[in-house]
Amino acid sequence: MEVLAIVPARGGSKGIVKKNLAPCAGKPLIEWTYDAVKESKLVTQTIVSSDDPAILANVALDLTAQWRPAELATDEATTESVIEHVLSKVAADIIVLLQPTSPVRTGKQIDEAVQMLVDGGYDSVLSVAPSHAFLWANGNALNYPYLNRQRRQDMPSQYEENGSIYVFTRQHWDWLHNRLGGKIGLYVMPEEGRFQIDTPFDLWLCEQILLRREADANG
């Protein structure tokens, strides 16, 4: 079973300049994703897709760097278009999408998501985190009756897509050309894994989580 991890890492970003190379808990942000995928026991190949020479020049030796065309590195380009570009050149049975902006993940979690896809007969799996948020839009409550307000802990189970891990079969990709679809499974991560880095505050917050995790691991 060939399990391909794709790490999309373009050079440009709006919220944080050179975000994928921004310092985070002692190393460039993208290296947390490299470390996680190298911990995985099921991923057989990893491709880092980027338009940034600085990112490609520093791809770990046991991973593969792939140059991304300029038209796939704009603000309007979709992640699906990047996946399509990678898969036009590489064969795989299962694809794992790992965005560098979600650094709070481990190789064990990647493997659990892949195994969930296989054991559950899913077409695609996405990572989620528990959420107790009361959601509103345009003056309307979306997920709770505000006239009969529930306690947060009494709300039905709900989950937030956290952007950390996406797994799907090649057969599914060839059918829909989307990371999600068909029979979808939810891989639930701890609440600390819900954060994605879009702003300097997000970066600071993830850094604190990672530093705490490192301290706990070292006793």
C-alpha positions in Angstrom: 0.0 0.0 0.0 1.6 3.3 -1.2 0.7 6.1 1.2 1.7 9.5 -0.2 1.8 12.6 2.0 1.5 16.0 0.3 2.7 19.1 2.1 1.5 22.2 0.2 3.9 25.1 1.1 3.7 28.2 -1.1 6.0 31.1 -0.3 3.5 33.9 -0.2 1.1 34.7 2.7 -0.9 37.7 3.8 -1.3 37.4 7.6 2.4 36.4 8.3 5.2 37.1 5.9 6.9 33.9 4.8 4.6 32.1 7.2 5.8 28.5 6.4 9.4 29.5 7.4 8.3 31.6 10.4 10.1 30.7 13.7 7.9 28.5 15.9 9.1 26.9 19.1 12.7 26.8 18.0 12.4 25.8 14.4 10.7 27.0 11.1 7.0 26.3 11.2 7.1 23.8 8.3 9.6 21.6 10.1 6.9 20.5 12.6 5.1 18.9 9.7 8.3 17.3 8.5 8.9 15.9 12.0 5.4 14.5 12.2 5.4 12.8 8.8 8.9 11.3 9.5 7.4 9.8 12.7 4.7 8.1 10.7 5.0 4.4 10.2 2.5 4.2 7.3 3.5 7.1 5.0 5.8 5.7 2.3 6.6 8.9 0.5 6.3 12.6 1.1 6.3 15.4 -1.4 6.7 19.1 -0.5 5.1 21.3 -3.2 6.3 24.9 -3.2 7.1 27.9 -5.4 9.6 29.2 -2.9 13.3 28.3 -3.4 14.0 28.9 0.3 11.5 26.2 1.2 12.5 23.7 -1.4 16.2 24.2 -0.6 15.5 23.2 3.1 13.3 20.2 2.5 14.6 17.3 4.7 16.8 14.9 2.8 14.4 12.0 3.2 11.5 13.9 1.7 10.9 15.0 -1.9 10.8 18.6 -3.1 8.6 19.4 -6.1 8.5 22.8 -7.8 5.1 24.4 -8.0 4.2 26.4 -11.2 3.5 30.1 -10.6 -0.2 29.7 -11.6 -0.6 27.3 -8.7 0.9 29.7 -6.2 -1.5 32.6 -6.3 -4.0 33.6 -3.7 -6.7 32.3 -6.0 -5.2 28.9 -6.6 -6.9 26.0 -4.7 -5.2 23.3 -2.7 -7.1 20.8 -4.9 -5.2 22.2 -7.9 -1.9 21.6 -6.1 -3.0 18.0 -5.2 -3.9 17.5 -8.9 -0.4 18.7 -10.0 1.3 16.3 -7.6 -0.8 13.3 -8.5 -0.3 13.9 -12.2 3.3 12.8 -11.6 3.2 10.3 -8.7 1.2 7.1 -8.1 -0.3 6.3 -4.7 -3.1 4.2 -3.2 -3.8 6.6 -0.3 -3.1 10.4 -0.1 -2.5 12.3 3.1 -2.8 16.1 2.9 -0.8 17.8 5.7 -0.9 21.6 5.8 2.1 23.3 7.5 -0.2 25.8 9.2 -1.5 23.0 11.5 1.7 22.1 13.4 0.1 20.5 16.5 -0.1 17.0 15.1 2.0 13.8 15.5 3.0 10.9 13.3 0.9 8.6 15.5 -2.2 10.8 14.7 -1.4 10.6 11.0 -1.2 6.8 11.2 -4.4 6.6 13.1 -6.3 8.7 10.5 -4.9 6.5 7.7 -5.8 3.3 9.6 -9.3 4.7 10.2 -9.7 5.1 6.4 -8.6 1.6 5.7 -10.5 -0.2 8.6 -13.7 1.8 8.1 -13.9 1.5 4.4 -14.0 5.3 4.0 -13.4 7.2 0.8 -12.0 10.2 2.8 -11.2 11.1 6.4 -10.7 14.5 7.9 -9.4 15.5 11.3 -11.7 17.5 13.6 -11.7 18.8 17.2 -14.5 19.0 19.7 -16.4 22.4 19.6 -18.9 23.9 22.1 -19.2 27.1 20.2 -22.6 28.9 19.9 -22.7 29.9 16.3 -24.5 32.9 14.8 -24.8 34.4 11.3 -26.8 37.4 10.1 -28.7 37.7 13.4 -29.6 34.0 13.5 -28.5 31.3 15.9 -27.2 28.4 13.8 -26.8 25.5 16.2 -28.8 26.2 19.4 -32.3 27.5 20.4 -31.4 30.8 22.0 -34.9 31.1 23.7 -34.1 27.8 25.5 -30.4 28.2 26.0 -28.5 25.0 26.8 -25.4 24.7 28.9 -22.4 24.2 26.7 -21.7 20.8 28.2 -25.3 19.7 27.3 -25.1 20.6 23.6 -25.1 17.7 21.1 -21.6 16.5 20.0 -20.3 18.8 17.3 -16.9 19.1 15.8 -14.8 21.7 14.0 -12.7 20.9 10.9 -9.2 21.8 12.0 -7.3 21.5 8.7 -4.6 19.3 10.2 -5.1 15.9 8.5 -7.0 14.9 5.4 -6.8 11.3 4.0 -8.4 10.0 0.9 -8.0 7.1 -1.6 -6.7 7.6 -5.1 -9.9 6.0 -6.4 -11.9 8.7 -4.6 -9.7 11.5 -6.0 -10.1 10.2 -9.6 -13.8 10.2 -9.0 -14.4 13.7 -7.5 -11.0 15.5 -7.6 -11.7 16.8 -4.1 -10.1 15.9 -0.8 -13.5 15.1 0.7 -16.5 13.1 -0.5 -18.0 9.7 -0.7 -18.1 7.9 2.7 -16.5 10.4 5.1 -15.0 9.6 8.4 -14.2 12.0 11.3 -10.8 11.6 13.0 -11.2 13.4 16.4 -8.1 15.1 17.7 -7.8 16.7 21.2 -8.9 20.3 21.6 -5.4 21.6 21.4 -5.2 20.3 17.8 -7.9 22.7 16.6 -5.7 25.7 15.9 -4.6 26.7 12.5 -2.1 29.5 11.9 -3.4 32.5 10.0 -2.4 35.4 12.3 0.6 36.2 14.6 -1.6 35.4 17.6 -2.3 31.9 16.2 1.4 31.4 15.7 2.1 32.5 19.3 -0.6 30.2 20.6 0.6 27.1 18.7 4.1 27.9 19.8 3.0 27.7 23.5 1.2 24.4 22.9 4.3 22.9 21.2 6.7 24.2 23.9 4.5 22.7 26.6 4.3 19.4 24.8 8.1 19.3 24.4 8.5 20.1 28.1 6.1 17.4 29.1 7.9 14.9 26.9 11.2 15.8 28.5 9.9 15.4 32.0 
